[in-house]
């Protein structure tokens, strides 16, 4: 609806004079209605009735100040009544979403100091790891060391005390008391168990050996009691054969006894304590290494503690002509058994 044009004071006065002149000519007592401007297109047909204009007063047809003010108030009231009439329907308002999109909302987490923060500054602060708001003493950045003041002439220099080094933390003992006790127990128990298992193993081995000795008979692997040593020609006169000592323990001797040349077999056992004498070719005697007993070539003892001569084994000529010695039979000189023909072979 078009808005009415407001009238100035001069226009009001001119209209008042014109209306006063017409009214005075027709009916000076009747009030004349004030003309209203036509309503704009689309306004309702009914219009409020114009208020009667007060009659002009004063000499010469000029309105007084009171009349002018009354006409002004009437004009104002007519304008307010025209504005109170219903207007044409307005177009629907735009959605609130577009209005909200046109004006960006202030960030909720922004500071309350009125400083605007855009997205770039927020992202830069997040990448830098800056923590908004107050920070603790540990998170605060380290302050630079104060610069030393330049020395002033005539002033004694102040000694700068170096910062106190941090106290080293006491290192824990490796292992600790618990590990020491555990190691001691391991060593003690391990040693005891090892000793027990060793003793058990030794006992088991001895028991096995004893069981084997009990199961097998007590048989010595001894050479046969009868064996052949060769023909008589292999033993010349004065010869003492020692090659049968290791295997059979016998000396085969071709010697003279009581003026008779004989081949006999002497037993290699000392008649003192059972040691084995040795034949000394250079001295032509048997010498016992244990106690120094000495025997001649025929077996008669002559020195040392030996109480009697050596013993002889039985000897004979076998069917094949070889000399055969029988260790199952022994002959002693002190008993006169050397005179037995089975104790020697004549040459």
LINHUHU-V999008 format. One line per field, one symbol per residue. psi: psi as a letter, one per 30 degrees, with the letter a starting at -180 (. if undefined). burial: 1 if it has 9 or more other ideal C-beta (glycine too) atoms within 8 Angstrom, else 0. A space follows every 10 residues. Layout:
psi->???
burial->???
//
This chain:
psi->kkkkkkklee eeeeeeeeee eeeeedjffk kkkkkkkkll kfllekkkkk kkkkkkllkg gkkleeeeee eeeeeeeeee eeffkklkkl lkllkfeeee fejkkkkegl lgfgkkklee eeeeeeefgk klaklleefk kkkkkkkkkk kkkgkkkkkk klkklkkkkk kkkkeleeee eeeeeeeeee eeeeeeeeee eeeeeeeeee eeeeeklikk illlfklkfa lfffjlkgkj kgfgeeefhk kjkjakjhgk klkljkkhkk gdggljlkkj eefhlkkkfe ggkkklefgk kflagkflll lllkklklfg flkkkjffkk kkefggfffk ffflkk.
burial->0000000000 0110111011 1111000000 0111000010 0000000001 1010110000 0110001101 1101101110 1100100000 0000000010 0000000001 0000000000 0100100000 0000000000 0000000000 0000000000 0000000000 0000000011 0010000000 0000000000 0000000000 0000000000 0000001110 0100100001 1001100111 1111101000 0111111111 1100111011 0000111101 1111111010 1001010011 1111110100 0111111001 1110001100 0011100
//
